[in-house]
């Protein structure tokens, strides 16, 4: 039987949120791994927030200037939404990925906050409890992006340079990664490694 809300265990209080960033360059498999983690930990205890919806809008500068600078995230809005209690339903922004433009602060996906919150983005959410980095060869990443574009009728591959510049921020020494995983391995195997790590550090009951 599950312990009551508020009861302490090794990871803290059960009503504490544990925010875990899964970061890395585009095409490393962040979304797939985040989704797999909600399966591994159970959808009653975990959720995924896709932070592409929190990208800041294209500001109207020239395309050359736009493509030569990193993507920026609206971390303040995400922080505000994450301040809501567990079991609260949040609504993330509506975003036009073809124009890199936020349509509104709401209108995107509805997500119920759970104890374990997995955030997948090219760079980690600043207030994450843990940061997991995924790596993969450029050729494989580009192939995955092209396949995703074909399946979703999008053209995100045209922003390859901007995505690469953003991911290069991970190599500046400003981030400390708790785990670095090979994004070319099976998603389930990487999820198992994360679960093992969470057990080892006492974040799972």
N, C-alpha and C positions, 0 to 999 in steps of 0.2 A: 504494500500500500504506500502511496506517495506521502511524504511528510507534509504537514500543513504549511501554508504560506507563512513566512516569518521565522520558521525553525532554522537554526544554524546548521551548516554542514561545512565540509572542508573548503568549499569555494566561497563561503560567505552566507548571507541571507538569501533564501530562495526567491525573495522579491527584488533582489539586486539584478540589474541587467549586466550581462557580460558582452561587450561589444568587440567583435573580432573582425579585423580588416584582412581581406584577401586581395593583395595588390599584385601588380605586374603589368608588363606591356600588353597591348591589345593582342588577342589571339593566343594567350597562354592558357586559357581555360578557366578563368576566374569564375565566370557565371556558373559553369557546369559544376565546379567544385563547391561553390556556395550552395547550390541546390542539393548536391549530394550530402552536404553536411546537415541540411535540414532533415534529410531522410535518416542519416546516421544517428542524430540526436533525438529525432522524433519531431513531427510538426506541432505537437502540443507544447514542446519546450523550446523550439527554435524557429527563426524566420530569416528571410533574406531580404535585404534592401538593395536594389540595383541603383547605384549612385550615378549612372549616366543621366538619369532624370534630374540630377542636381547640378549638371553642368551649367555654367553661366552662359548667357546668350552672346552670340556674335555681336560685337559692339558697333559695327558699321565702319571699321577701319578697312584699309585696302586688303584684298585677299592675300597678297604677299606678306603683309604684316601679320595677318591673322594666322596663316599657316606656319609662320616662323616662330610662334610663341606657344608655350604650354597651354593645355586646357586648364581652366580654373573651375573649382567646385564651390557651390554655395554651402559651405560647411555650417554657417550660422543657421540657415533654415533647417538643415538636417539636425543640428544640435537641439533646436527648439522642438522638433517633432520627437526626438529621442528622449526628451525630458518627460514625456507622457508616461504614465504608469504601465506596467505589464498588463496585458489583456486589452489595452486601449487600442482602438483602430485609428490609424493615421492614413492620410491621403497624400501621396507624393505628387510633385509637380507634373504637369502635362508639358511634354517637350517635343518639338519638331526637329528630328535628327537630320532631316534633309537640308534644313536651313540653319541648324545650330541655334535655335531660337526657343526660348521658353514661352509657351503659350499662356500659362498661368501658374500660380503657386500651388494650385490644386487641380484635380481633374485627371491625374494619373492613376496609378494603381492604389487599391486599398490594401493595407497591410496591418495585421494585428501584431502588436509588439509582444515578444516572448522573452524568456530569460536569456537565451543565447541569440544574439543578433549578428548575422554575418553580412558584412558590407563589402561588396566587390567594386573596386575602382582602380584606376591606373596608379594613383598614389594613395596612401592610407589616410583614413579619417584621423585627424589629429588626436582625438580623445579615445582612441581604441585601447582596449585592455591588452590585446595581443595583435601582432602584425605578422602575417604569413605572406611570404613572397613566392610567386610562381615564375619560373623561367622556362624559355623554350627558344629554339633556333628561329632566326628571322624568317627563313624560308617556310617553315611549318606555320608560323603565326600568320604570315601573309596568305598562305593557302587557306587557312581556316577562315580568315576574314572574307576572302573572296567567296567561299562557299556560303558563309552566313549572308552576305549581301545577295547572293543568288536566291537563297531560300526565302529571304525577307523582302526582296525587291528594294534593297537600299544600295547606297554607294559609299559606305564608310571608308572603303579602301582609298578613296581620293584624299583622305586626311592622314594617310600613312606617315607623312613627315611630321605633322603636328602630334600624332600619337607617339611617335618615337621620341620627339623632344620632351614630351610629358613624362614618358617612362624613364628617360635618362636622369630625371630628378632623383630617382631611387639610388643612383650611383654617386650622389654628392656627399654621402657620409652623414646626412641629416636624419637618417632613419635607422633604427635598430630593429632587426628582424628576429622574431622568436623562432621561426622555422623558415627555411628556404627549401622549396620543393621543385622537382622536375615536372614541368607541365606537359612533357611528352609521355609520362607514365600514365597508367590507367587512373581515371578519376577516382574510382572506388579505392584503389591502393593509397592514393594521397589522402583521401578522407580517413582511412584507417590509421594513417600516421598521425593525423591531427587528433583523432580521438585518443590514441595512445598517449600523445603528449599532454592533452588535457587531463587525462587520468594521472599521469606522472606528476603533474604540478598541483594536483588536488582541486581542479576546477569542475570535476564531475563527481556527483554523489555516489 
